[in-house]
Amino acid sequence: MEQITRAADVHLKYVKEKYDDKGRIADFDLDLPDNFNYAYDIIDEIARLEPDRKALMWVSENGEEKTFTYSDLSRLSNKAANMFLAHGVKKGDKVLCVLKRHYQVYYTVFALCKIGAVVIPATNQLKKKDLTYRIEKSGAKYVVATADDGVPEYFEAAIAECGGVTEKFIVNGFRGGWTHFDSEVDKFPDALDRIENNVNDDMLMFFSSGTTGNPKMVMHGYHYPAAHIFTAKHWHNLNSESLHLSISDSGWAKFFWGKIYGQMALGATMFVYDFDRFHPDKILYIIQKYKITSLCCPPTMLRFFIREDLDAYDLSSLKYATTAGEALNPEVFNKFYDSTGLKLMEGFGQTETICIIGNFPGNELRLGSMGKANPMYEVVIVDENDNIAPVGQTGEICIRLNNGRSNYGLFKCYYGSTDNTGRAKRDNMYHTGDTAYMDEDGYFWYVGRIDDVIKSSGYRIGPFEIESILMEHPAVLEVAVTGVPDPIRGTVVKATIVLTNQYKDKGSEKLVRELQDYVKNTTAPYKYPRIIEFVDELPKTFSGKIRRAEIRERDKKALENK
């Protein structure tokens, strides 16, 4: 390979990719050195080649702005690494980070990556019980936390109960018993000798969303950030001139998917809007004001966007838009397209993976499909006996392992649980727990989580299909479809619905029949919801995913108490 001289090309040192005669990605894999480290080999290298390249633009809710170059992040991460080292943080130590959308999260993550410590992201929505669970299960020894939202108080209560934490660092505030992060970082030099690691060492540990039961601890190695080069280049469709906005905060895997790893490997600029509460009109204004070129957010947020008057905003700077986290309803796709002229490019992945299925540039987009498999992996659909399912048959989405591919980007294990790891990784496959079917052209069509699929009167009904139909009705803002035990049919379909503002006071039997007829007239009648419940809000995980399991459990208890 020729000598790399541009920031935009740094990633090419580690990528093996091929394109077809139409310019579409046809093959992709990574060739990483044994000591690959994203912070040293990507961020520091870009800083060396183009020190003034803009890496990060941060805007607070009150309009304060800060801009950081790649050189700034390289220098600040060295200072933060020296600070952490001086305070006893060493390779392998677990560091629990609750940093919202603060700009400090970037050089904190890079600093801990350079040291070899394990970053454990967490959301500011957690309370004492949640933090106690995370500290005890992970063995976290250090905490880096925002001063906002009562987070320090919850940490203090949790640590008083479970102990284990050696030192606490506070960001954007002062508090007795805590080390002030910013002033402490300023004391240390911005030069750092490389600390060696192995590409398979523990680097990053997510607590899963926990849609059922307690969250699992998902451990990733040092290859994980490099694997997101595919996510950024071939799903987000970014380049070194992009100004990219992913809305997730740093407590979630989507932050690492969408605004720090693969995106910065391409030399793109990350835009961060540091807000507390989601207001769709404010996000739309931000896109307009700062001329964002690329947007990624979950369907939940898009549903609120399309309820706004999108035509009131100048969104012409947007060149590309992607979505993940839940299946995308066609109604949302169509309304967003009508207003912006942009097709929402859906992607599918998990906390355990990168983007493994997606609508990638150049491929024909089929509305309702998640797209095609990432060529980095061998993605298959298997039946209940782990045999490859025929075309068109619903089965579990799996990834073949030990097939001559690097399989970089896949999680190492569920930390502390060989049983959970063994259930997910068995028979040379990683089992995602999500179901779909694949058509004759290799497009994947989402059905639902294995536990969410409804079996009624001998039929298998995917909740997503019914939810998408109901979302087309003007009365429906949000909906969750679940199964309810029934003495005759075994299970019947239920829709739990949040009504739009104009229908808030119209949740009558007449509307129930209207919605049932709407489904009957759109799809096979056996799929219609025989039970409809109107609620003010749906139960969700901290990351915004609908907890259908909670609805099922609540309905089960209601039946038992009758």
C-alpha positions, 0 to 999 in steps of 0.5 A: 500500500502507498504511504498514507498521507490523508486523514480520510485514508488512515482506515485503509491500512486495516481494511480489505474491501471489494466492490462489484461492477456497479460500485456496491460493496461486495466483500469486506474484512479487517486485517488488524495488527496484534496490538491494534488500538483505535486511540493510538492507531486511528485518532493519533494518526489522523492528528499527526497527518491533519492536526487541524481537521475538525473532529467534534462540534459540541453545542449545549442546550443553552447555545454554548459551542465548543469545537475540537480538532483531532489534534485536540482530542489526541492531546486531551486523551493523553492528558486524561490517560496520564491523570488516570494512571496517576490515580491508579487506573491500570490495564484491565480495571473497570471504569463506569462512565455516566457522561451523557452527551458531554464532550469530555466523554470523547477523550475519556474513552480514548484515554482509557483505551490507551491505558487498556482499562475497560470502559463501562458506559451507563445512562444518567437515568439509572438510580441507586439499585441500577448502579449497585447492580452494575458495580457489583456485577462488573467489579468496577473500581472507578467512576467518571460521572456527570454532576447533573441529574442527581447522578453523584448522589445515586452513586454515593448511595450505591457505593455505600451499599456495595463498596468496591469503588476506589475513586470517583471523578466528577464532570461539569461540577464540584462535590466533596469526596469527588475528584474534579475531572477537568481541573485534574486533567489540566495538571498532566502532560499531553505526551504519552508513551504507548501502552501495549495491548492485544487486539483481543483484550477486553476493552469495552463492556455494555450492559444490555437493554434488558428487555427481559430480566436483568441486563447482561454484560456484553464484553468487546475487544480492541477490534470492535472500534475498527469493525465500525468502519463498515458501519460508518462507511457503508451504512452511514455513507460518511466521508471526511467531509461529513458533519454527522449527527447521531442522537444517542447519548454515551450511555448506550451502544448506539453512541459507539456505533454512531458517533465515535468509532468508525465515523472518526476513522473516516476523518468525519466531524461529529456533531453533538447536541448536549440536551436533557429532554428530547424535543423534536422541534429543537433537533430539527432546528439544530439540523437546519442551523448547523447544516448537518449532512448526515443523521442517524436516530431510532424510529421512536424519534422519527415518529415524533419528527413526522408529527412536526411540520417538517416543511417548516424547517430547511433540512436541505443540508441533509444528504443521508439518513439512517435508522436502527434500534427498532424495525422501521414502520413504512408510514414513518419512511413515507412521511419522512421521504415526502418531506425531505426527499431522503430515503431512510436507510434501515440497519440491524445490529445489536449491542453484541455486534456492529451493523450486520444487515442494512440498506447499503449505498447502491443497493435497491431499497425495498420498503419494509426490508432491513436490507442485505447482509454485511459481507463481513459476516455470513448471516443466515436464517435458521429454523428451530433445529438450527438448520438453514431455513428455506427462502421465505420461511421465518427463522432466527438470524444467526452469524456463522463463526469459525468460517475463515472470516475474522468475525471482528466486531462480534462480542467476546462473551457475556462477562461472568456468565458462561451459560448465557455465552454458551446459549448465544454461541453454539454450534459454530453460530452466534444466535441473535434471538431476533427472527426474520425471513430472507427473500430470493434476492437476499433481503432480510425482513424483520419479524420480531424477537423470538419471545415476541412472535405470537402463535394464535390458532395455529398461525405465527404472527409477527408483531411488527407487521401489525404495528406497522399497519396500525401506525398508518392510522392517524389515531396511533402515535405508538403501538405495541402488539403482544399475545394474550392467553385465550382459552379457545385460540391459545393466544390472541393478538392485543394492541396496546396503543398511545393515541395522537393528540387529536384522538386523546379523548376519542378512545371509544369502542367505536375507535376500537372497531375502526382500528380492528377493521383497518387491520382486517382490510389491510392484511389477513383477517386472522392477524387483527387485534382482538383486544385493544387497550389505550394507554398514556405511554408504553413501558420502555427500556432506558434506551427507548425500546418497547418492553413487550415482555412487561406488557405480557406479564402485566396481562398475565397477572390481570388474568390470574387475578380475575 
